[in-house]
C-alpha cells in the first residue's frame, strides 16, 4: 500500500524510456488538416458535412443544447401595462387627452375606465367624453407617461402632465386640478 491509500499494483509509474507520441499532423512533412465546426440540426447537417469531407476538410459537430441553457433563467420582457404610474388616455378622433395615475397596473386601471364607459357611469371626464367616441383598445388609447409607485412623487408627476396638456388646451381633466405653476412652465419651455 502506498502512502496515499492506493494499492501499489493499481499504479503504473511512467516509463522514462518511452518515446513521446506525435499526431500525424505534427510529423514533419505532413500538412495540417482544415477543420470546420457545424452545429448539428438534423439530416441537412449530415448532407452538408459529406460535401466538406470530399474536399478533405475535417468536420467537428457541436450542439447548442448545453447544460447551461436549462439552468440559466431567461429574462422576460416586462409588459409595459403591468406596472403602475402616470398615464394618458387619448381619443385619436379629436386629439383630446385625459391624464391620470394609478397604484394598480395600467391594465387594471384601463379596465375600470372601460367598465365605467360600458355601464354608463360618469365617474370621470374621460368616460363622459368617451360616450361621444368609440372606446378603443389599450394599445390604441393608453400611453404610459412614467412608471412610478403610488405616493407624493407620482402626484407631482400627474399634476405636471395635466398642466402640460392644459397649456396646449388639449385636456379632459377637471379645471380645479390645474393651478398656475412657474416650475412646470419653466420645465415645458426647456423641453
N, C-alpha and C positions, 0 to 999 in steps of 0.2 A: 504494500500500500504506500502510495506517495504521500507527501505532507499536505497536499490539497484535497485529499479524500478520494481521488480517482485510483482505481487499481492499476498497477504497472502494465498488465497485459492489454489494457484498453488504450494505452498511449503509445503512439509510434513517433519517435523523435525524427526530425527532418534529416535527410541524408545530405551531408555537405558535398558529396561527390556527384550528386545527381545534376545533370545539365539542366539549365533553365529552358522551359518550353517557349517557343515563339509561335505566333499565329502565321498563317500563310501570307497575310498582308504585311507582316513585319519583316519577312525574309528579304534579303537584298535581291533585287532583280524582279520582284513581283510588283504588280501595280495594285494600288488600293482600289477597293470597290466603292461605288457610289451607293448610297442608301437613300431611300425615300420613305418617310413615315406616312401612314394612312390611318385615318380613323375608320374603324370597321362599322359600316352601316347596313350591310346586307350583301346579297349576291352581286350587286353592282361593284362593290369593292373588290370582290374576287375577280371579276371580269377585267377591271382596270389594272389590278396588280399583275395579272398574267401577261398583259401587254408590256408592262415595265420589265418583267423577268426576261422576256425575249430580247430586250435591249440591254441585257447584262446590268441591270440596276436591281440591287437587292431591296427587298421590301420588309418593313417592320410595321406591325399593326399595333395600334393603341386604342384606348377606349376613353370616352368621356364619363363613363359610369364609374367614378371613383368613390372611395369610402367617404370622402369629404362632402360630396353632393347631398346625400340624405341627412348628414349631420349639421350642415350649415343652414341656418334659417334665412330664407329669402325675405327681404323686407317688402311688405305690401305697400303699394302707394295708397296713402290715405285718401278717402273720399272727401272732397272739399266741402261737402254739405254735412259731414258727420261731426263737425266741431261747432263751437259757439263763437259769437262775436257780433259785429255790426254788419248789416246787410242793406241792400237797396232793391226794392221791387219796382219794376218799370212796366209801362204799357207801350209797346212799340208803335201803336196807332197814334197816340197823342204825345208821346215823349214825356209824360209826367212821371215823377218818381216819388216813392214813399221810402223813407229811411227809418230803420228800426234796429233793435238789438235783441239778443236772446241769450239766456244762460243755458238753454237746451241746445240740441243740434239744430242746424238750419233746416234740415228736413222736417223735424217735428214742428218748428215754427211755421213753415210753409203749409203744412197740413192744417194747422189751426186757422191760417188765413183762408185756405180753400174751404174748410168746413163752415167758417163764418159766411163765406160767399154762397155756399151751397144751401145753407139753411136760412139765408137772408137775414143774418144778424149784423146789424150795422155797428160793429164794435170799433171800427177804425175808419179813418178817411179812405184808406186803401180799399176796404171792402165796399164802401159807399160808391167809390169811383169804379170799382170792378163791375158793378151792375150795368154799366154802360158799355163794357167791353167783354169779349170772350176771355175766360180765365185760362191762362196758358200753363205750360209745364214749368217745372222748377228751373230747368236749364235755360229756358227762354226768358223768364221773368226775374229770377233772383240773381243778384250779383253780390258776391262776398266782398265787403269793403275792407274788413280787417278781422283777424282772428284774435279773440281775447276772452278771458273768463269773466264772469259777471262781477261787477264791482264799480267803484267810482271812476276808475280809468276808462272802462267801457262806456259809462255815462258821458264822459267828456268826448270820447270818440264819436258817439252818436250825435251829440249836440253839434260837433264840428261839421259832420257830413250833412246834417239838416240845414245848418247855416249855409253850407256850400250850395245846396240845391235851392235854398231861398234866395241867395244872391243872384242866381240866374233865372229866377221866377219859374222854377221847374218843380216845385214841391207839392206834396199832398198832405204833409203833416199839419197838425194844428198850429194856428198862428201864435197861440200863447206860449208854445215851446221855443219860439225864436226870439232871442234878445240880442241887441247890438253887442258885439264883442270885437274889440280892437285887435286882440291876439289872432282871432280867426281871420279877420280882414288882412292882417299882415301875412299870415301863412298862405292865404289864397293868392295874394299878389306875388309871393315868392314862387308859387307854382306856375 
